[in-house]
Amino acid sequence: MIRLAGLAVVLPLLAGCMPGSSEGDDSALGQLPASFRGHFPCEDCKEIREELALFDDGALLLKRVYLGPGETRRDVIRGSWQSRHARQLSLLNEHGEEVARWQLADNGDLVMNSSAQDKDESRLARLPQYVGEPLEDRYWRVLEIDGQPVDVSDAFTREPHLVLHSSELRIAGSNGCNPLMGSYRLSDGQHIDFEQMASTRGACAPDVMAVAEAFEKVLLATASWRILADHLELHNDAGEVLASFEVVHL
């Protein structure tokens, strides 16, 4: 089992703070969104690369990539952050549980505590610019549909994915069983409508067909989108997450 050495410290939650709120100086974080990156020791792998993106509404995306040799595992947390007193930053998972606490250094980096200012192994360096992906002209691989992970097996003809072609406002992709096509319309910031959706009707295994049908229903129910670094979320009218995706650079 791969274990993380000295990186994530699980601590009791402090009551009374909303995500993104502050008991201290929230402006010390500077302009948001912001990206951070660091490399950390690992007991059972070569090293762990951690990437963190913070957003001005209190959302975060935390990604840990276990290396050595190659990529052996990837953990992704979509959650929230809280800025506390003494320039402390708490990272929370989607259940509101604290997974790590960092100290904000004078140069904008995040360090594990104030006594570790000069220790690279406990530092997340703030990158010069936020690293994020555009919605259009990217290959978006499906990760979850209706809160359920999509595990691609050999029964799938292709992995479920979407590409939004900006030049024609056209959709191409796969629902996991058959090619997927259609058009889309963007309006009012992050509002999106998927239209004229269609796919061929080749037969697939029942579990693959279930994913394909659920994917198409999600697209028709989508009202808005949001990108957290290299992850895309599709939301319904109530703002609930219908599906999540990860970008793939081909």
N, C-alpha and C positions, 0 to 999 in steps of 0.2 A: 504493500500500500504506500502511495506517495504521501509524505507528510510535509507540511510547511514549517520551516524552522524559523521561529522568531518573527513572523510577519503579522498574522492576524491575531489580535488579542481580543477575546470575547469578554466583555465587561458588562456589569449591570446597567440597565438603562436608567437615565435620569429623567424623572417626570417633569412635565410642564413645558416642554419645548416642542414646537411644531417643526416639521422638516423645513430646512432653509432658514429657520429663525436663529436669533443670536442673543446671548446674554452679554456678549462683548462687542468687539468691533468687526462687524460683518464685512465692512468695506476693505479690510485688510486682504481679503482674497483677490481684490482687483476685479477686472472685467471678466464676466462669465458669458458663455461657457468657456471652460479651461480644460486643458489636457495635461496629465502628469504620467510619468513613466519611470520605472525603476527595475533593477535586477537584484534578486535576493537569493541567498543560499538555500539549498534543498537537501534534505537527508537522503532521499531516494532517487534523485535525478541530478542533472548537471546544474541547473539553476531555474529560477522562476522569474519570468518577465511579467510585471504587473502594469496594467494600463488603467488609468482612472480618468473619467470625464465628469465634471461637475457642471450643473446647469443652474440658472438664476432662479428657477422656481423650486429648488430643493431636490430635484431629481439627480440621480447618478447612474453611471454604468461602470462597473468594476470588472475587469477581465484579468484572469491569471492564466498564463500559458506555461506549462511545465515542459522543459526542454531537456534533451539529452540522451542520445543524439536524436535529432528531429523533434517534432512536437508529440509528446506522449499523452497529454491531457490538457483540456481547456475548461476552466470554470468561469461562468459569467453570472454576475449579480446585477439585477436591475432593482434599484432601491432609492433611498433618499439620504441626504446628509443634513447634519445639524452643526452649526457653529456655536461653540460654547465659550465660557469665560476663559481668559488667559490664552486666547488664540488657539483653542483646541477645536478639532474637527472630528465629529463622530460619523462613521459610515454605517448605515442601517440597511438590512436586506428588505425584501418585499414584505416580510412579516413584521417589520419594525424592530427586529433584533439587531443589536449592535455587533458588527463583525470586526471592526477595527477603530482605533482612535489615533489620530495624528496631531502633531503640533505644527503650526504654521511658522516657518522660519522667516527671517527678515527679508530674504531674497525671493520669497514666494514659494519655495519648495515646501514639501511636507516631510517631517521627520517623526520618528516613532515617539521621541520625548525630547525635552529641552536639553538633556545632557548628551544627546547623540547628534549634535549639530554637524560634526565633522566625520560622521561614519556613513560612508556611501551605502553600506549594506542595509541601512535602515532609513533610506531617503527615497522619496518620490520626487523627481525633478520636474518642475513646471516647464512645459515646452513653450517655445517662443510664440506659437500659434495653436489655437484649438484645432484638433484633428477630427474632422467629420466628413461624412460622405453626402453627396447630393442624392436626391430622390431618383432623378431620371438618369438614364443611360448607365445603370449599374445592374449587375446580376445579383438579385436578392434571393437567397436560399431560405426556404421555410424552416423555422425552428419549432414553433408551436402553433397550434390551431385550437381555439377555444380553451386555452390553458393546458392543453395536452401536448407533450413533446411528439414530434414526428420523427420516428426512427425508420430510416430508409433501409430496406432490405433488398435482396436480389429480385424480389417479386415486382419491384417498381421498374417501370420502363425507363424513367428518369427521375431524378430527385425533384420534388415540387419546388418551383421557383417562378420568379417574375422578372421581366425586364420592361421598363417603361421607356419607350423610344421617343425622345423629345421632338425630333424633327417631324414626326407624323402624328404625335399624340396617340401612339399605337402600343398595345400590350402584346408581348410574346412571352411564352413560358411553357410550363407543364404543370398539370395537376397531379402528377405522379403516375398517371395511367396513360393519358393522351395529351397531345399538344393543346395549349390554351392560347386563345387569341381574343382580341377585343380592342376597345378604345378607352380613353380616360379623359376627364376634364378637371382642371384645377381652378379653384376660385377662392376668394376670401381667405388669403393666407394659406392655411393648411387643410382646407376642405378639398375633398377629392370624390369624384363619382366615377365608378367603373361602369362602362356601358357596352352594349352589343357583345356581351361575353358569349363565347362559343368554344366548343371543343369537339374533336372527333369522338366516336363512340366505340372504340375498340374494347374488347373484354379484358378484364384483369382480375386478379385474385380479390376475394371479398374485402379483405382488410385494406387493400390498395384502393378499391372503389370507394370505400368509406372515407378515406382521406381525400380523394379527389372530389367527392360530392361536398364534403365539409369545406374544402378550400373554396370551391365556387360559391357556396352560400355566404361565406365570409366576405368575399369580394363584393357581392351584391348588397351586403348589409353595411359596408364600410362608408363612413361619413368623413373621416379625417385621418391624417397620418402624422407621425412624429418620428424624427431620427435622433437617436442617442448615439453619437460617435459613429460606429459602423453597424448599428442595429436599427431596424425599421419596425415601427409598430403601426398597425391599422386599428382604428377605433370606430365604434358605432356612435350613434347620435348622443348616447349618454356618456360618452368618453371612456367606455370600457374597452380594454384591449381584446380584440378579436383574434389577431394573429401577430406573430413576431418573426422577424427575418434577420439574417446576417449577410453582409455583403461578401461576395466572392470575387476576387480579382483574377480574371482568366488570362 
